[in-house]
Amino acid sequence: MARFIVLYRAPQEVAERFATATPEEAQAGMLLWGEWFGKLGPAVVDPGRPLGNARTVTGSGITAAPTDIIGMTILQADTMDDALAMVRDHHHLQWADSCTITVLEEMPIPEIEAGIVA
C-alpha cells in the first residue's frame, strides 16, 4: 500500500469563513468530516488538521508565504486511482467553485528502505 498526502485548497476568503463559523455551522462541518472518515475506515492514516501561518525558507531568509493550502489528510491506498476515488466526492469541493484537492503520492527512498541511510 502507498501513502497519499491530500491537500485541501481554497482561497483565503473561503478559509476565513470557517474561522468565523457559528458553533452550529462548525458542528455540521465536523459531521461531514466524520462521515467521510467513517466511509474510508482504515484508509485514513492521519485525519490531518487545518493548516496556516505558512512561511517560505530560502538561503537568504524567511518570509510569510501566502498559500491556498488550508488543510491536509494522509490516506493509504493501493494506487493513485484508488486515492483519487476516495476524494472525488469530498465535501470540501462543495464549499465554493474555487475549492480544490491535490493528491500527492509519497515516493519511496530506496536507500532508506535498504537501511543505507538512517
Jmol script that loads the backbone (N, CA, C; Angstrom):
load data "model"
ATOM      1  N   MET A   1       0.847  -1.194   0.000  1.00  0.00           N
ATOM      2  CA  MET A   1       0.000   0.000   0.000  1.00  0.00           C
ATOM      3  C   MET A   1       0.879   1.239   0.000  1.00  0.00           C
ATOM      4  N   ALA A   2       0.427   2.237  -0.694  1.00  0.00           N
ATOM      5  CA  ALA A   2       1.136   3.512  -0.747  1.00  0.00           C
ATOM      6  C   ALA A   2       0.413   4.534   0.130  1.00  0.00           C
ATOM      7  N   ARG A   3       1.148   5.566   0.495  1.00  0.00           N
ATOM      8  CA  ARG A   3       0.560   6.672   1.258  1.00  0.00           C
ATOM      9  C   ARG A   3       0.395   7.867   0.334  1.00  0.00           C
ATOM     10  N   PHE A   4      -0.710   8.587   0.538  1.00  0.00           N
ATOM     11  CA  PHE A   4      -1.045   9.735  -0.293  1.00  0.00           C
ATOM     12  C   PHE A   4      -1.348  10.926   0.613  1.00  0.00           C
ATOM     13  N   ILE A   5      -0.751  12.057   0.285  1.00  0.00           N
ATOM     14  CA  ILE A   5      -1.000  13.296   1.016  1.00  0.00           C
ATOM     15  C   ILE A   5      -2.099  14.042   0.272  1.00  0.00           C
ATOM     16  N   VAL A   6      -3.164  14.357   0.972  1.00  0.00           N
ATOM     17  CA  VAL A   6      -4.302  15.070   0.400  1.00  0.00           C
ATOM     18  C   VAL A   6      -4.224  16.513   0.901  1.00  0.00           C
ATOM     19  N   LEU A   7      -4.113  17.453  -0.027  1.00  0.00           N
ATOM     20  CA  LEU A   7      -4.063  18.872   0.322  1.00  0.00           C
ATOM     21  C   LEU A   7      -5.375  19.527  -0.079  1.00  0.00           C
ATOM     22  N   TYR A   8      -6.000  20.169   0.875  1.00  0.00           N
ATOM     23  CA  TYR A   8      -7.251  20.886   0.622  1.00  0.00           C
ATOM     24  C   TYR A   8      -6.896  22.329   0.315  1.00  0.00           C
ATOM     25  N   ARG A   9      -7.360  22.814  -0.832  1.00  0.00           N
ATOM     26  CA  ARG A   9      -7.012  24.159  -1.288  1.00  0.00           C
ATOM     27  C   ARG A   9      -8.273  25.010  -1.383  1.00  0.00           C
ATOM     28  N   ALA A  10      -8.128  26.268  -0.956  1.00  0.00           N
ATOM     29  CA  ALA A  10      -9.241  27.214  -1.042  1.00  0.00           C
ATOM     30  C   ALA A  10      -8.677  28.627  -0.964  1.00  0.00           C
ATOM     31  N   PRO A  11      -9.324  29.576  -1.600  1.00  0.00           N
ATOM     32  CA  PRO A  11      -8.898  30.966  -1.461  1.00  0.00           C
ATOM     33  C   PRO A  11      -9.027  31.412  -0.005  1.00  0.00           C
ATOM     34  N   GLN A  12      -8.230  32.378   0.379  1.00  0.00           N
ATOM     35  CA  GLN A  12      -8.208  32.832   1.767  1.00  0.00           C
ATOM     36  C   GLN A  12      -9.592  33.275   2.255  1.00  0.00           C
ATOM     37  N   GLU A  13     -10.365  33.916   1.403  1.00  0.00           N
ATOM     38  CA  GLU A  13     -11.682  34.387   1.848  1.00  0.00           C
ATOM     39  C   GLU A  13     -12.618  33.231   2.187  1.00  0.00           C
ATOM     40  N   VAL A  14     -12.461  32.106   1.511  1.00  0.00           N
ATOM     41  CA  VAL A  14     -13.264  30.927   1.845  1.00  0.00           C
ATOM     42  C   VAL A  14     -12.795  30.358   3.181  1.00  0.00           C
ATOM     43  N   ALA A  15     -11.496  30.263   3.373  1.00  0.00           N
ATOM     44  CA  ALA A  15     -10.948  29.743   4.626  1.00  0.00           C
ATOM     45  C   ALA A  15     -11.361  30.617   5.811  1.00  0.00           C
ATOM     46  N   GLU A  16     -11.427  31.912   5.613  1.00  0.00           N
ATOM     47  CA  GLU A  16     -11.795  32.829   6.694  1.00  0.00           C
ATOM     48  C   GLU A  16     -13.239  32.628   7.140  1.00  0.00           C
ATOM     49  N   ARG A  17     -14.098  32.168   6.249  1.00  0.00           N
ATOM     50  CA  ARG A  17     -15.489  31.883   6.635  1.00  0.00           C
ATOM     51  C   ARG A  17     -15.555  30.855   7.753  1.00  0.00           C
ATOM     52  N   PHE A  18     -14.635  29.888   7.717  1.00  0.00           N
ATOM     53  CA  PHE A  18     -14.657  28.831   8.719  1.00  0.00           C
ATOM     54  C   PHE A  18     -14.126  29.303  10.059  1.00  0.00           C
ATOM     55  N   ALA A  19     -13.267  30.305  10.036  1.00  0.00           N
ATOM     56  CA  ALA A  19     -12.751  30.851  11.287  1.00  0.00           C
ATOM     57  C   ALA A  19     -13.856  31.594  12.042  1.00  0.00           C
ATOM     58  N   THR A  20     -14.876  32.030  11.338  1.00  0.00           N
ATOM     59  CA  THR A  20     -15.976  32.776  11.960  1.00  0.00           C
ATOM     60  C   THR A  20     -17.274  31.976  12.001  1.00  0.00           C
ATOM     61  N   ALA A  21     -17.184  30.669  11.809  1.00  0.00           N
ATOM     62  CA  ALA A  21     -18.385  29.818  11.808  1.00  0.00           C
ATOM     63  C   ALA A  21     -19.039  29.817  13.182  1.00  0.00           C
ATOM     64  N   THR A  22     -20.355  29.723  13.174  1.00  0.00           N
ATOM     65  CA  THR A  22     -21.087  29.583  14.431  1.00  0.00           C
ATOM     66  C   THR A  22     -20.836  28.170  14.968  1.00  0.00           C
ATOM     67  N   PRO A  23     -21.096  27.926  16.244  1.00  0.00           N
ATOM     68  CA  PRO A  23     -20.945  26.562  16.771  1.00  0.00           C
ATOM     69  C   PRO A  23     -21.778  25.543  15.998  1.00  0.00           C
ATOM     70  N   GLU A  24     -22.956  25.935  15.556  1.00  0.00           N
ATOM     71  CA  GLU A  24     -23.810  25.024  14.804  1.00  0.00           C
ATOM     72  C   GLU A  24     -23.196  24.707  13.434  1.00  0.00           C
ATOM     73  N   GLU A  25     -22.656  25.737  12.773  1.00  0.00           N
ATOM     74  CA  GLU A  25     -22.012  25.528  11.475  1.00  0.00           C
ATOM     75  C   GLU A  25     -20.768  24.643  11.631  1.00  0.00           C
ATOM     76  N   ALA A  26     -19.994  24.892  12.681  1.00  0.00           N
ATOM     77  CA  ALA A  26     -18.797  24.086  12.934  1.00  0.00           C
ATOM     78  C   ALA A  26     -19.175  22.631  13.188  1.00  0.00           C
ATOM     79  N   GLN A  27     -20.215  22.409  13.960  1.00  0.00           N
ATOM     80  CA  GLN A  27     -20.649  21.040  14.257  1.00  0.00           C
ATOM     81  C   GLN A  27     -21.125  20.341  12.981  1.00  0.00           C
ATOM     82  N   ALA A  28     -21.863  21.054  12.140  1.00  0.00           N
ATOM     83  CA  ALA A  28     -22.337  20.464  10.881  1.00  0.00           C
ATOM     84  C   ALA A  28     -21.145  20.090  10.002  1.00  0.00           C
ATOM     85  N   GLY A  29     -20.126  20.946   9.970  1.00  0.00           N
ATOM     86  CA  GLY A  29     -18.923  20.643   9.194  1.00  0.00           C
ATOM     87  C   GLY A  29     -18.198  19.429   9.733  1.00  0.00           C
ATOM     88  N   MET A  30     -18.110  19.313  11.056  1.00  0.00           N
ATOM     89  CA  MET A  30     -17.429  18.167  11.656  1.00  0.00           C
ATOM     90  C   MET A  30     -18.183  16.867  11.396  1.00  0.00           C
ATOM     91  N   LEU A  31     -19.498  16.946  11.309  1.00  0.00           N
ATOM     92  CA  LEU A  31     -20.278  15.750  10.966  1.00  0.00           C
ATOM     93  C   LEU A  31     -19.917  15.249   9.568  1.00  0.00           C
ATOM     94  N   LEU A  32     -19.731  16.176   8.628  1.00  0.00           N
ATOM     95  CA  LEU A  32     -19.342  15.783   7.274  1.00  0.00           C
ATOM     96  C   LEU A  32     -17.979  15.094   7.275  1.00  0.00           C
ATOM     97  N   TRP A  33     -17.036  15.663   8.052  1.00  0.00           N
ATOM     98  CA  TRP A  33     -15.713  15.038   8.154  1.00  0.00           C
ATOM     99  C   TRP A  33     -15.833  13.646   8.769  1.00  0.00           C
ATOM    100  N   GLY A  34     -16.614  13.523   9.824  1.00  0.00           N
ATOM    101  CA  GLY A  34     -16.790  12.229  10.488  1.00  0.00           C
ATOM    102  C   GLY A  34     -17.384  11.188   9.560  1.00  0.00           C
ATOM    103  N   GLU A  35     -18.355  11.588   8.760  1.00  0.00           N
ATOM    104  CA  GLU A  35     -18.962  10.666   7.795  1.00  0.00           C
ATOM    105  C   GLU A  35     -17.933  10.203   6.768  1.00  0.00           C
ATOM    106  N   TRP A  36     -17.103  11.140   6.301  1.00  0.00           N
ATOM    107  CA  TRP A  36     -16.094  10.793   5.300  1.00  0.00           C
ATOM    108  C   TRP A  36     -15.055   9.848   5.904  1.00  0.00           C
ATOM    109  N   PHE A  37     -14.562  10.180   7.107  1.00  0.00           N
ATOM    110  CA  PHE A  37     -13.606   9.298   7.774  1.00  0.00           C
ATOM    111  C   PHE A  37     -14.207   7.908   7.988  1.00  0.00           C
ATOM    112  N   GLY A  38     -15.470   7.864   8.403  1.00  0.00           N
ATOM    113  CA  GLY A  38     -16.135   6.583   8.635  1.00  0.00           C
ATOM    114  C   GLY A  38     -16.254   5.762   7.366  1.00  0.00           C
ATOM    115  N   LYS A  39     -16.528   6.431   6.255  1.00  0.00           N
ATOM    116  CA  LYS A  39     -16.658   5.744   4.968  1.00  0.00           C
ATOM    117  C   LYS A  39     -15.325   5.134   4.536  1.00  0.00           C
ATOM    118  N   LEU A  40     -14.213   5.821   4.815  1.00  0.00           N
ATOM    119  CA  LEU A  40     -12.897   5.345   4.380  1.00  0.00           C
ATOM    120  C   LEU A  40     -12.252   4.374   5.363  1.00  0.00           C
ATOM    121  N   GLY A  41     -12.667   4.426   6.624  1.00  0.00           N
ATOM    122  CA  GLY A  41     -12.141   3.499   7.622  1.00  0.00           C
ATOM    123  C   GLY A  41     -10.634   3.555   7.754  1.00  0.00           C
ATOM    124  N   PRO A  42      -9.972   2.384   7.725  1.00  0.00           N
ATOM    125  CA  PRO A  42      -8.528   2.334   7.966  1.00  0.00           C
ATOM    126  C   PRO A  42      -7.681   2.960   6.858  1.00  0.00           C
ATOM    127  N   ALA A  43      -8.284   3.357   5.751  1.00  0.00           N
ATOM    128  CA  ALA A  43      -7.531   4.054   4.702  1.00  0.00           C
ATOM    129  C   ALA A  43      -7.063   5.431   5.178  1.00  0.00           C
ATOM    130  N   VAL A  44      -7.709   5.949   6.232  1.00  0.00           N
ATOM    131  CA  VAL A  44      -7.299   7.244   6.791  1.00  0.00           C
ATOM    132  C   VAL A  44      -6.156   6.980   7.768  1.00  0.00           C
ATOM    133  N   VAL A  45      -4.933   7.262   7.337  1.00  0.00           N
ATOM    134  CA  VAL A  45      -3.741   7.074   8.160  1.00  0.00           C
ATOM    135  C   VAL A  45      -3.652   8.193   9.197  1.00  0.00           C
ATOM    136  N   ASP A  46      -3.936   9.424   8.761  1.00  0.00           N
ATOM    137  CA  ASP A  46      -3.910  10.597   9.634  1.00  0.00           C
ATOM    138  C   ASP A  46      -5.006  11.534   9.145  1.00  0.00           C
ATOM    139  N   PRO A  47      -6.007  11.833   9.993  1.00  0.00           N
ATOM    140  CA  PRO A  47      -7.086  12.704   9.535  1.00  0.00           C
ATOM    141  C   PRO A  47      -6.610  14.117   9.218  1.00  0.00           C
ATOM    142  N   GLY A  48      -5.449  14.497   9.737  1.00  0.00           N
ATOM    143  CA  GLY A  48      -4.899  15.803   9.425  1.00  0.00           C
ATOM    144  C   GLY A  48      -5.487  16.907  10.276  1.00  0.00           C
ATOM    145  N   ARG A  49      -5.196  18.102   9.880  1.00  0.00           N
ATOM    146  CA  ARG A  49      -5.619  19.296  10.589  1.00  0.00           C
ATOM    147  C   ARG A  49      -5.704  20.451   9.604  1.00  0.00           C
ATOM    148  N   PRO A  50      -6.358  21.548  10.008  1.00  0.00           N
ATOM    149  CA  PRO A  50      -6.256  22.765   9.209  1.00  0.00           C
ATOM    150  C   PRO A  50      -4.806  23.253   9.225  1.00  0.00           C
ATOM    151  N   LEU A  51      -4.410  23.927   8.174  1.00  0.00           N
ATOM    152  CA  LEU A  51      -3.052  24.466   8.070  1.00  0.00           C
ATOM    153  C   LEU A  51      -3.103  25.972   7.906  1.00  0.00           C
ATOM    154  N   GLY A  52      -2.084  26.648   8.400  1.00  0.00           N
ATOM    155  CA  GLY A  52      -1.992  28.092   8.260  1.00  0.00           C
ATOM    156  C   GLY A  52      -0.629  28.576   8.696  1.00  0.00           C
ATOM    157  N   ASN A  53      -0.462  29.900   8.752  1.00  0.00           N
ATOM    158  CA  ASN A  53       0.772  30.526   9.222  1.00  0.00           C
ATOM    159  C   ASN A  53       1.970  30.041   8.411  1.00  0.00           C
ATOM    160  N   ALA A  54       1.843  30.002   7.089  1.00  0.00           N
ATOM    161  CA  ALA A  54       2.886  29.468   6.217  1.00  0.00           C
ATOM    162  C   ALA A  54       4.078  30.416   6.116  1.00  0.00           C
ATOM    163  N   ARG A  55       5.244  29.822   6.018  1.00  0.00           N
ATOM    164  CA  ARG A  55       6.492  30.559   5.833  1.00  0.00           C
ATOM    165  C   ARG A  55       7.299  29.878   4.734  1.00  0.00           C
ATOM    166  N   THR A  56       8.053  30.682   3.982  1.00  0.00           N
ATOM    167  CA  THR A  56       8.978  30.162   2.989  1.00  0.00           C
ATOM    168  C   THR A  56      10.390  30.408   3.492  1.00  0.00           C
ATOM    169  N   VAL A  57      11.202  29.363   3.463  1.00  0.00           N
ATOM    170  CA  VAL A  57      12.588  29.458   3.909  1.00  0.00           C
ATOM    171  C   VAL A  57      13.481  29.343   2.683  1.00  0.00           C
ATOM    172  N   THR A  58      14.368  30.304   2.506  1.00  0.00           N
ATOM    173  CA  THR A  58      15.354  30.286   1.421  1.00  0.00           C
ATOM    174  C   THR A  58      16.733  30.492   2.028  1.00  0.00           C
ATOM    175  N   GLY A  59      17.739  30.419   1.205  1.00  0.00           N
ATOM    176  CA  GLY A  59      19.096  30.664   1.668  1.00  0.00           C
ATOM    177  C   GLY A  59      19.302  32.080   2.171  1.00  0.00           C
ATOM    178  N   SER A  60      18.434  32.984   1.755  1.00  0.00           N
ATOM    179  CA  SER A  60      18.586  34.381   2.171  1.00  0.00           C
ATOM    180  C   SER A  60      17.612  34.813   3.252  1.00  0.00           C
ATOM    181  N   GLY A  61      16.754  33.922   3.726  1.00  0.00           N
ATOM    182  CA  GLY A  61      15.872  34.310   4.820  1.00  0.00           C
ATOM    183  C   GLY A  61      14.540  33.587   4.830  1.00  0.00           C
ATOM    184  N   ILE A  62      13.668  34.092   5.675  1.00  0.00           N
ATOM    185  CA  ILE A  62      12.336  33.520   5.884  1.00  0.00           C
ATOM    186  C   ILE A  62      11.310  34.615   5.656  1.00  0.00           C
ATOM    187  N   THR A  63      10.272  34.293   4.890  1.00  0.00           N
ATOM    188  CA  THR A  63       9.210  35.258   4.622  1.00  0.00           C
ATOM    189  C   THR A  63       7.847  34.604   4.789  1.00  0.00           C
ATOM    190  N   ALA A  64       6.837  35.425   5.016  1.00  0.00           N
ATOM    191  CA  ALA A  64       5.463  34.926   5.028  1.00  0.00           C
ATOM    192  C   ALA A  64       5.165  34.371   3.640  1.00  0.00           C
ATOM    193  N   ALA A  65       4.387  33.309   3.595  1.00  0.00           N
ATOM    194  CA  ALA A  65       4.112  32.638   2.326  1.00  0.00           C
ATOM    195  C   ALA A  65       2.615  32.521   2.105  1.00  0.00           C
ATOM    196  N   PRO A  66       2.054  33.409   1.325  1.00  0.00           N
ATOM    197  CA  PRO A  66       0.635  33.262   1.019  1.00  0.00           C
ATOM    198  C   PRO A  66       0.409  31.902   0.356  1.00  0.00           C
ATOM    199  N   THR A  67      -0.632  31.211   0.776  1.00  0.00           N
ATOM    200  CA  THR A  67      -0.908  29.895   0.219  1.00  0.00           C
ATOM    201  C   THR A  67      -2.411  29.644   0.210  1.00  0.00           C
ATOM    202  N   ASP A  68      -2.821  28.807  -0.705  1.00  0.00           N
ATOM    203  CA  ASP A  68      -4.224  28.402  -0.729  1.00  0.00           C
ATOM    204  C   ASP A  68      -4.408  27.025  -0.102  1.00  0.00           C
ATOM    205  N   ILE A  69      -3.342  26.436   0.442  1.00  0.00           N
ATOM    206  CA  ILE A  69      -3.439  25.142   1.115  1.00  0.00           C
ATOM    207  C   ILE A  69      -3.947  25.387   2.527  1.00  0.00           C
ATOM    208  N   ILE A  70      -5.131  24.866   2.834  1.00  0.00           N
ATOM    209  CA  ILE A  70      -5.748  25.161   4.129  1.00  0.00           C
ATOM    210  C   ILE A  70      -5.881  23.935   5.036  1.00  0.00           C
ATOM    211  N   GLY A  71      -5.516  22.747   4.532  1.00  0.00           N
ATOM    212  CA  GLY A  71      -5.602  21.553   5.356  1.00  0.00           C
ATOM    213  C   GLY A  71      -4.998  20.366   4.656  1.00  0.00           C
ATOM    214  N   MET A  72      -4.862  19.273   5.414  1.00  0.00           N
ATOM    215  CA  MET A  72      -4.275  18.062   4.854  1.00  0.00           C
ATOM    216  C   MET A  72      -4.809  16.821   5.537  1.00  0.00           C
ATOM    217  N   THR A  73      -4.703  15.700   4.844  1.00  0.00           N
ATOM    218  CA  THR A  73      -5.039  14.368   5.352  1.00  0.00           C
ATOM    219  C   THR A  73      -4.038  13.402   4.722  1.00  0.00           C
ATOM    220  N   ILE A  74      -3.721  12.318   5.416  1.00  0.00           N
ATOM    221  CA  ILE A  74      -2.889  11.271   4.833  1.00  0.00           C
ATOM    222  C   ILE A  74      -3.744  10.019   4.688  1.00  0.00           C
ATOM    223  N   LEU A  75      -3.789   9.508   3.453  1.00  0.00           N
ATOM    224  CA  LEU A  75      -4.557   8.302   3.142  1.00  0.00           C
ATOM    225  C   LEU A  75      -3.621   7.179   2.727  1.00  0.00           C
ATOM    226  N   GLN A  76      -4.119   5.972   2.810  1.00  0.00           N
ATOM    227  CA  GLN A  76      -3.415   4.784   2.338  1.00  0.00           C
ATOM    228  C   GLN A  76      -4.284   4.137   1.278  1.00  0.00           C
ATOM    229  N   ALA A  77      -3.671   3.794   0.148  1.00  0.00           N
ATOM    230  CA  ALA A  77      -4.417   3.160  -0.944  1.00  0.00           C
ATOM    231  C   ALA A  77      -3.450   2.340  -1.785  1.00  0.00           C
ATOM    232  N   ASP A  78      -3.997   1.448  -2.581  1.00  0.00           N
ATOM    233  CA  ASP A  78      -3.162   0.625  -3.452  1.00  0.00           C
ATOM    234  C   ASP A  78      -2.574   1.430  -4.605  1.00  0.00           C
ATOM    235  N   THR A  79      -3.378   2.339  -5.161  1.00  0.00           N
ATOM    236  CA  THR A  79      -2.936   3.096  -6.333  1.00  0.00           C
ATOM    237  C   THR A  79      -3.413   4.542  -6.229  1.00  0.00           C
ATOM    238  N   MET A  80      -2.829   5.387  -7.072  1.00  0.00           N
ATOM    239  CA  MET A  80      -3.277   6.783  -7.154  1.00  0.00           C
ATOM    240  C   MET A  80      -4.753   6.825  -7.545  1.00  0.00           C
ATOM    241  N   ASP A  81      -5.177   5.991  -8.466  1.00  0.00           N
ATOM    242  CA  ASP A  81      -6.589   5.976  -8.867  1.00  0.00           C
ATOM    243  C   ASP A  81      -7.493   5.668  -7.676  1.00  0.00           C
ATOM    244  N   ASP A  82      -7.060   4.750  -6.812  1.00  0.00           N
ATOM    245  CA  ASP A  82      -7.843   4.430  -5.618  1.00  0.00           C
ATOM    246  C   ASP A  82      -7.914   5.630  -4.683  1.00  0.00           C
ATOM    247  N   ALA A  83      -6.797   6.313  -4.510  1.00  0.00           N
ATOM    248  CA  ALA A  83      -6.773   7.503  -3.646  1.00  0.00           C
ATOM    249  C   ALA A  83      -7.670   8.597  -4.223  1.00  0.00           C
ATOM    250  N   LEU A  84      -7.609   8.788  -5.524  1.00  0.00           N
ATOM    251  CA  LEU A  84      -8.456   9.804  -6.161  1.00  0.00           C
ATOM    252  C   LEU A  84      -9.936   9.467  -6.005  1.00  0.00           C
ATOM    253  N   ALA A  85     -10.272   8.201  -6.088  1.00  0.00           N
ATOM    254  CA  ALA A  85     -11.666   7.798  -5.904  1.00  0.00           C
ATOM    255  C   ALA A  85     -12.149   8.137  -4.494  1.00  0.00           C
ATOM    256  N   MET A  86     -11.253   8.100  -3.513  1.00  0.00           N
ATOM    257  CA  MET A  86     -11.624   8.404  -2.129  1.00  0.00           C
ATOM    258  C   MET A  86     -11.976   9.874  -1.937  1.00  0.00           C
ATOM    259  N   VAL A  87     -11.408  10.760  -2.750  1.00  0.00           N
ATOM    260  CA  VAL A  87     -11.651  12.200  -2.566  1.00  0.00           C
ATOM    261  C   VAL A  87     -12.532  12.810  -3.652  1.00  0.00           C
ATOM    262  N   ARG A  88     -12.885  12.023  -4.634  1.00  0.00           N
ATOM    263  CA  ARG A  88     -13.628  12.542  -5.790  1.00  0.00           C
ATOM    264  C   ARG A  88     -14.916  13.272  -5.386  1.00  0.00           C
ATOM    265  N   ASP A  89     -15.623  12.786  -4.373  1.00  0.00           N
ATOM    266  CA  ASP A  89     -16.885  13.424  -3.963  1.00  0.00           C
ATOM    267  C   ASP A  89     -16.774  14.075  -2.583  1.00  0.00           C
ATOM    268  N   HIS A  90     -15.570  14.464  -2.216  1.00  0.00           N
ATOM    269  CA  HIS A  90     -15.319  15.056  -0.891  1.00  0.00           C
ATOM    270  C   HIS A  90     -16.118  16.350  -0.718  1.00  0.00           C
ATOM    271  N   HIS A  91     -16.638  16.562   0.481  1.00  0.00           N
ATOM    272  CA  HIS A  91     -17.454  17.743   0.758  1.00  0.00           C
ATOM    273  C   HIS A  91     -16.676  19.053   0.625  1.00  0.00           C
ATOM    274  N   HIS A  92     -15.360  19.032   0.726  1.00  0.00           N
ATOM    275  CA  HIS A  92     -14.555  20.250   0.540  1.00  0.00           C
ATOM    276  C   HIS A  92     -14.830  20.882  -0.825  1.00  0.00           C
ATOM    277  N   LEU A  93     -15.074  20.051  -1.820  1.00  0.00           N
ATOM    278  CA  LEU A  93     -15.297  20.549  -3.177  1.00  0.00           C
ATOM    279  C   LEU A  93     -16.617  21.290  -3.322  1.00  0.00           C
ATOM    280  N   GLN A  94     -17.489  21.192  -2.319  1.00  0.00           N
ATOM    281  CA  GLN A  94     -18.789  21.856  -2.374  1.00  0.00           C
ATOM    282  C   GLN A  94     -18.787  23.216  -1.699  1.00  0.00           C
ATOM    283  N   TRP A  95     -17.698  23.592  -1.033  1.00  0.00           N
ATOM    284  CA  TRP A  95     -17.653  24.875  -0.315  1.00  0.00           C
ATOM    285  C   TRP A  95     -17.753  26.053  -1.264  1.00  0.00           C
ATOM    286  N   ALA A  96     -17.008  25.974  -2.365  1.00  0.00           N
ATOM    287  CA  ALA A  96     -17.002  27.032  -3.374  1.00  0.00           C
ATOM    288  C   ALA A  96     -16.412  26.437  -4.645  1.00  0.00           C
ATOM    289  N   ASP A  97     -16.720  27.043  -5.788  1.00  0.00           N
ATOM    290  CA  ASP A  97     -16.183  26.550  -7.056  1.00  0.00           C
ATOM    291  C   ASP A  97     -14.662  26.580  -7.076  1.00  0.00           C
ATOM    292  N   SER A  98     -14.063  27.470  -6.289  1.00  0.00           N
ATOM    293  CA  SER A  98     -12.608  27.623  -6.288  1.00  0.00           C
ATOM    294  C   SER A  98     -11.896  26.647  -5.356  1.00  0.00           C
ATOM    295  N   CYS A  99     -12.635  25.818  -4.633  1.00  0.00           N
ATOM    296  CA  CYS A  99     -12.019  24.831  -3.739  1.00  0.00           C
ATOM    297  C   CYS A  99     -11.577  23.619  -4.543  1.00  0.00           C
ATOM    298  N   THR A 100     -10.358  23.174  -4.288  1.00  0.00           N
ATOM    299  CA  THR A 100      -9.810  22.023  -4.991  1.00  0.00           C
ATOM    300  C   THR A 100      -9.090  21.114  -4.001  1.00  0.00           C
ATOM    301  N   ILE A 101      -8.765  19.935  -4.482  1.00  0.00           N
ATOM    302  CA  ILE A 101      -7.995  18.969  -3.700  1.00  0.00           C
ATOM    303  C   ILE A 101      -6.834  18.513  -4.561  1.00  0.00           C
ATOM    304  N   THR A 102      -5.639  18.518  -3.977  1.00  0.00           N
ATOM    305  CA  THR A 102      -4.446  17.993  -4.637  1.00  0.00           C
ATOM    306  C   THR A 102      -4.036  16.727  -3.901  1.00  0.00           C
ATOM    307  N   VAL A 103      -3.770  15.668  -4.647  1.00  0.00           N
ATOM    308  CA  VAL A 103      -3.327  14.402  -4.052  1.00  0.00           C
ATOM    309  C   VAL A 103      -1.902  14.133  -4.525  1.00  0.00           C
ATOM    310  N   LEU A 104      -1.020  13.902  -3.559  1.00  0.00           N
ATOM    311  CA  LEU A 104       0.383  13.613  -3.844  1.00  0.00           C
ATOM    312  C   LEU A 104       0.725  12.231  -3.300  1.00  0.00           C
ATOM    313  N   GLU A 105       1.450  11.456  -4.076  1.00  0.00           N
ATOM    314  CA  GLU A 105       1.884  10.142  -3.599  1.00  0.00           C
ATOM    315  C   GLU A 105       3.254  10.263  -2.949  1.00  0.00           C
ATOM    316  N   GLU A 106       3.388   9.712  -1.748  1.00  0.00           N
ATOM    317  CA  GLU A 106       4.705   9.632  -1.129  1.00  0.00           C
ATOM    318  C   GLU A 106       5.529   8.631  -1.939  1.00  0.00           C
ATOM    319  N   MET A 107       6.718   9.037  -2.311  1.00  0.00           N
ATOM    320  CA  MET A 107       7.575   8.184  -3.115  1.00  0.00           C
ATOM    321  C   MET A 107       8.601   7.501  -2.216  1.00  0.00           C
ATOM    322  N   PRO A 108       8.926   6.265  -2.514  1.00  0.00           N
ATOM    323  CA  PRO A 108       9.902   5.550  -1.685  1.00  0.00           C
ATOM    324  C   PRO A 108      11.307   6.110  -1.883  1.00  0.00           C
ATOM    325  N   ILE A 109      12.122   5.976  -0.854  1.00  0.00           N
ATOM    326  CA  ILE A 109      13.544   6.299  -0.929  1.00  0.00           C
ATOM    327  C   ILE A 109      14.274   4.981  -0.711  1.00  0.00           C
ATOM    328  N   PRO A 110      14.716   4.355  -1.797  1.00  0.00           N
ATOM    329  CA  PRO A 110      15.297   3.014  -1.692  1.00  0.00           C
ATOM    330  C   PRO A 110      16.446   2.921  -0.683  1.00  0.00           C
ATOM    331  N   GLU A 111      17.258   3.970  -0.580  1.00  0.00           N
ATOM    332  CA  GLU A 111      18.393   3.936   0.345  1.00  0.00           C
ATOM    333  C   GLU A 111      17.940   3.827   1.789  1.00  0.00           C
ATOM    334  N   ILE A 112      16.848   4.487   2.126  1.00  0.00           N
ATOM    335  CA  ILE A 112      16.329   4.401   3.499  1.00  0.00           C
ATOM    336  C   ILE A 112      15.713   3.022   3.722  1.00  0.00           C
ATOM    337  N   GLU A 113      14.931   2.562   2.745  1.00  0.00           N
ATOM    338  CA  GLU A 113      14.295   1.250   2.876  1.00  0.00           C
ATOM    339  C   GLU A 113      15.323   0.122   2.958  1.00  0.00           C
ATOM    340  N   ALA A 114      16.493   0.305   2.338  1.00  0.00           N
ATOM    341  CA  ALA A 114      17.539  -0.710   2.376  1.00  0.00           C
ATOM    342  C   ALA A 114      18.425  -0.559   3.616  1.00  0.00           C
ATOM    343  N   GLY A 115      18.161   0.492   4.421  1.00  0.00           N
ATOM    344  CA  GLY A 115      18.943   0.692   5.624  1.00  0.00           C
ATOM    345  C   GLY A 115      20.284   1.348   5.388  1.00  0.00           C
ATOM    346  N   ILE A 116      20.513   1.891   4.193  1.00  0.00           N
ATOM    347  CA  ILE A 116      21.779   2.556   3.882  1.00  0.00           C
ATOM    348  C   ILE A 116      21.865   3.905   4.584  1.00  0.00           C
ATOM    349  N   VAL A 117      20.733   4.601   4.669  1.00  0.00           N
ATOM    350  CA  VAL A 117      20.652   5.900   5.328  1.00  0.00           C
ATOM    351  C   VAL A 117      19.688   5.757   6.490  1.00  0.00           C
ATOM    352  N   ALA A 118      20.129   6.176   7.656  1.00  0.00           N
ATOM    353  CA  ALA A 118      19.261   6.054   8.842  1.00  0.00           C
ATOM    354  C   ALA A 118      18.404   7.269   9.008  1.00  0.00           C
TER     355      ALA A 118
END
end "model"
wireframe off; spacefill off
backbone 0.3
color backbone group
